[in-house]
Structure formats: structure tokens, C-alpha cells
């Protein structure tokens, strides 16, 4: 896994960042693992040789036997313990910090679009507003990452947070926020949890259901709006396709690490579009990544970062801009400019 194979337009050029940040760490991890295996094999071989000598002495020495002497038995047990320890050390996985290196590589890849924002207070305000609006349940959230930037004339923001401190209700949270290109007279809400929208409609009688002409989307998310024209203008076919891609990559209920069904929600109101993804997990997953898992983690992070410009392109109707999640074709014009 010293090299990264680019598969989508959003990943185009990421191999260089991978080579700078992650590949050296993987190489050192491989060297360290080979050294451990060689050392364990060498010590095991020496111990096995001594054990053979001991057994030979036991068969050759008369009287009570070689192993009947307490000192000799202790020596044999010590050799057996040494062999077990060496084998255990060789098989024990190392603890490489691939996770941090992968995030640094993705941040470098998107440095011209998003940068880390130290203004955690604003991120906390965004989360609190989502709780007040009923998009998020009322609980304590802790920011783990906060990014901000601009794309065209739109302001971008991505927030990562966690909630819950118990083993069975831990939740990872993703929030994407982009400014709308024009002021919207109505409000639009979408949610994979229909019961949340039903509660919202009871609290706001002006909201009513609205459907898109996409069976897959309607099977995953429900939409309510206070203004049909606003919904038709914002929820275009391209936005529907982007949300389906995001659901597939970031909120897939078949993901192995999830402790429950993920939830995806969208809110277009007060000049901003916010997309929220809640991902329940069975507990805090702090285990270090393997080289193979590091590659998968990089692809997921790239999808996260690429979601923001994809949403902006959809809202602005930039049909000439290739979608960020499109497969990378080897026949693409090398002079073509792709914005991610």
C-alpha cells in the first residue's frame, strides 16, 4: 500500500499527498514488522536448538534422568516461555498512527478549498442551532474537527463531532454547511427518519410533503417544504444524485463499523443549506488503522471534503462541472481542469 490508486475525480492528484504523508509511515511499519519477525524467528530457533540438546541429554544421562533435577526443569520451562513470548511479540500488531497521517494527506489535497478553523465557538453555535431547529436531538456534542473555506461565491463549512459517552449510544456526526446562491422564501427539510418530519409538520402546519421523481431517493429520504417553488428550485436532479452518492459512501446502513442505522438529513433555510449525517457506533473506535484500512479511510475522507463543492455545483446549476464522485477515466484530456 505504498501507492494510492486514484479512482474518482475527487481523488485526482491525491497520490502525491499520499506519497508525502502516508507512504513513508507504511514503509517504516513494514520494515519494523519484518525485523520483529526475523528476531522472533532467530530467538525461537536458538531456543529450539537448546531444547533439542536438553532432550538429548535427558535420553543419554542415566540414573534419575536429566529433567528430574529441579534446576534443569526450570531451565526448560524458561526456554519454552521465551519461545512463547517471542512468537507473541512477532504476531502482536504494531500501533501505527496511520489515521493522523491520512487526515494530513487529505487536508493537504484540499488545502486550496478548506482549511482547519480554530473558531470552535462558531461550530458549537451551528450544532446548537440544529438542536434548536429540531434537526439534531438534544444531547452534548464535542467538536473533533472543524473546516471552513470558500468555493466560488459560497462559504463552506464542515464540522465533525461526537456525542454520547456510553458504549451503546456513541454517535459520530458530520455537518456540511454551504450558503445558498439566492435568498429562499420557503424552507425545505429532508430526512431519512420520517417520524422526525412528521413531528416537524405538527409543529409547523405550513409544511407539507413533497416528492422528487426518483424512486431510490424517495425510498431513503422524505421531504417536506413550506414552498413548492423553493423545493423545485433547490432539490434538482443533480442535487438528488449527489445526496444519493453521499448516502452510499458516508451513511450506508451496511457499513460494518456502524452500531445502528445511520441517519441523513438536510435543511435549506435562512440562507444556508445544511446536510447532517449521524452514524451510530457500538463504542469509541480508537484502534489504529492497518495499511489497507488507511486507504479506505482516505477515500471516505475525500468523499467528505468533496461533498461541499459538489453541493455548491448542484445549487448553482453548474452542469459543465464534472461531478466530484465520477469515475476517473484514463482517456480524460490531461489539460482538462477539474474543480474538486
N, C-alpha and C positions, 0 to 999 in steps of 0.2 A: 504493500500500500504506500510505497514511496511516491507514487504519482497519482494524480486525481484525474479521472476521465470525465470531461465535460459533456453533459447530455442535453442541456437546455440553454436557451439564450441568456437566461439569468446567470448561468454558471460560466458563460463565456469569459475567458481570461482569469478565472479563479485558480486554475492550475498553478499560475505563477505565485499567487499568495500562499497556496498550499505548500509549494516547494520552499518558500521562505520561512514559514511559521511551523508547519506540522511535520514535513518530511524529515528534518534533522532529528526531531524528537523520536520519530518512529525508528529511524536508523539506530539511534543510541539505545533504544529499547530492545531492538533485535540483537545488537552486539552484547548487551548486558545479559539477555536471556541465553545466548549461546555460551557465554562464559560460565553462567551458573550450571548449565547442563554439562559442560566439559568438566568443571570442578567436581560436580556431584558424581559423574561417571568415574573420574580418577580416584576419588576417595572410596567409592564403592568397590572399585577393582582392587585397591590395596587391602581394604577390609576383607574382601572375599578371599584374597590370597592368604592373608593371615589365618582366616578361618580354616582354609584347607590344610595349612600347616598344623593347626591345632588338632584337627581331626586325625591327621596322620600320626601325630604324636600320641594321641589317645589310643589308636589301634596298635601302636608299636610298643608302648610302655606297658610293662607287666604290673603285677600287684593290683592295687585297688583301682587303677585307671587314672588317666590324666585329669579328667573332668571331675573326679571325686574330690579333688583338692579345692577348697573354697576360693583361693586366690585365682586359680585357673578358671573356675566357673565365672567369677566376677569379670575376668578379662574377656571371656567370650560374650557375656551379656553386654559389656561395654562396646564391643565391636558391632554387635547386632544393632544396638541403639544408635551407633554412629552411622551405620548404613541407612537406617530408617530416617534419621534426621537429614541426611544428605539428599535422599530421594525426595523427601517432603519439601526441602528448600528448592529443589530443581523444579518441582511441579507447582509450587506456590506462585500464583500470578503476581507480577510486579504491580506497582501502583503508579502508572504513568499519568501525567497531568495533560492528557490529550484534550480534554474538554476546554480548558483555558486557551490552548494553542489554536484549536478550531475556531473559537469565537474571535480571537485576534485576527485570524486569517480572513474570516467573513467581514469583520469590521474594516479591514484594510481594503477588501474588494469593493465595499460600498462607501468608502471614505468620502467620495465626492457627493454622495447623496444624503447620508445620515452620519451623525457623529454622536458620541455619548454626551448626554446632557446631565449636568450636575444639579440642575434645578429639580430636586426630588419633590419639593413642595407643590410645584405645578402638577406633577404626575399624581400626587396624592389628591389634589383637587379634582382632577379628571375622574379618578376612581370614585371619589365621594359623590360627584355629580351623577355618575352612573348608578350608584346606590340610591340616591335621592329620586332619580327618574324611574327606578324600578327595573333597570336592566340587569343590575347585579344584586344578589341577596346581601342583606346587611350582615357583614362579618368584618373581621380585622384583616386588612391586606398589607403585605410588606413588599415594597418595590425591590426587585432584584436587578433590573436593567431598565434604562430609560434613554431613548434616542430621539433626536429631533433633526430636522433639515427642511429643505425646500426642493420642490420639483416643479419647474415652470413657475407659475404664479401661486401654487398651492403650498401651504405649510403642512409638513408631515410630522407625525409623532408616533412612536411605537413604545409601548410600555409592557414590561414583563413583571409579573408579581406572583406571589404565592399567598395562600390563605389556609388557615387551619393548622393545628399543631398536633393533631391526633392521628393515629395510624390509619384510620378508616375514613377520614374525611379531608384528606390533603388535596388541594386543588391548585393546579398551575393555571395562570391567567395570562392571556395575550390581549392587548388592546391596540388596534390600529385607528389612527385619527387623521383625517385629511379635511382640509377646508373645501367647502363646496364652491364651484365656479360661479354660481349665481345665487342670489337670495331665494329661498324656497318659502312659498306662502303656506305650505302644509307640512305635516310630519309623516314620516314613513318608518315603520318598525317591522323587522323580520326576526323570526326566532324559530329554532328547531324544537323548542318546547311550546307547544300550542297552548298549554294551560297558562303560561305567563301572559300570552297575548289576550287570552280570554279575561284574565284579571285586569289587564290594562284597558280593555274595551268597556268593562263595567265601570271603571273609574273615569273614563273619558268617552261619553256617548258619541262624540263626533267621529270617533274612529270606526271604521268598518272594514271587513275583509276585502282583499283584492288578490287576484291570481295572475301569474305570468303564464305565457304559453310555452311551458316547459314542464313536462310530467316529472322528470327527475328532480327538478328544483322544488316543485310543489310537494313531492313526496318527502323532502327533507326539511324545508322551511315553510312557514306560513307568514303571510304579510297582512298587516293592517295599515290603513292610512286615513288621514283626515282630508286629503285632497287627491282625487284620482289623477288630475293633470300632473301634479308633482310626482306621484308614483310612476306614471308613464314616462316622464322626462328623466327621472333618475335611474330607475331599475330597467336598464336597457338589456338587450340580448347579450352584449359583451360583459356587462356587469354580472349578469346571471352566470355566464360561463366562468368568470373569474371566481365568484363565490363558490361554485361547484369545485373548481380546482383547489381552492383553499381548504374546503371541507375534506376533499380527498387526501390532501397531504398533511394537514395540520389537525383536523378534527375527525379523523377516521375512527369509527367505533371498533374496527377490527385491530387497531394498534395494540400490540402485546403489552405495552407498559401501562396501559390505562387501567384504573381501578373501577371505572364505570363508564357510562355513555358520555362522550364529550358533547358540549353544547356550543352552538354558534348562533350569534345574534347580531343584528345590525340596526342602527338608529341613524336616521337623517333628520336632523332638527337643529335649529339655532345656528345655521351657517356651517355646520360640520357634519361629516359622515363618520360614524364610529362603528367598527366591527370588533366584536368581543368573542373570544374563544375560551371556554372553560374546559379544562382537561383534568378530571379526577384521576388520582393515582392511589395505589394501595399503601403508599408511605413515601417518605422522602428518599429519592433515588440519588444517592451521592457517590455511588460506585464509579470508579474510574472507567473511562472508555477503552475498549480494545481498538487496535488499528482499524479493523473492519467497521466497528461501531462508530469510530471517529468520522469515517467517510459518510456514513448515513446521517450522522448528526450535522455535518457540514451542509448536506443537501437540504435538510429540514430548516436550518438557519437561513440558508439562501432563499428558500421559499418565503420565510417570514419577512426578510428585508425587501424582497421583490414584490411582495403583496402591495405595499404602499404606492409605488409608481404605477402598478397595474390598475389600482383603483382610480388613480388620477386620470390615466389614459381613458378608462371607461367613462368617467364622469364628463370628461371634455370631448368625448366622441372622436378620439384620435385613431381613426380606422387604419391609417397608414403606418402606425407604430406596431411592429411585431409584438405579439403577446409575450410576456416575460417567461411564461411556462411552456412555450412552444419548443418542440424538439430542435436540437441544433443540427442542421443539415450540413453535410460535408461539401455540398455544392453551392453553399451560400457565397455570394460575392464577397471576397475578402475586404473590399472597400466599403461595404455597406456599414452604416452607422446604426448601432442598436443601443437604445437607451434603456437601462435597467434601473 
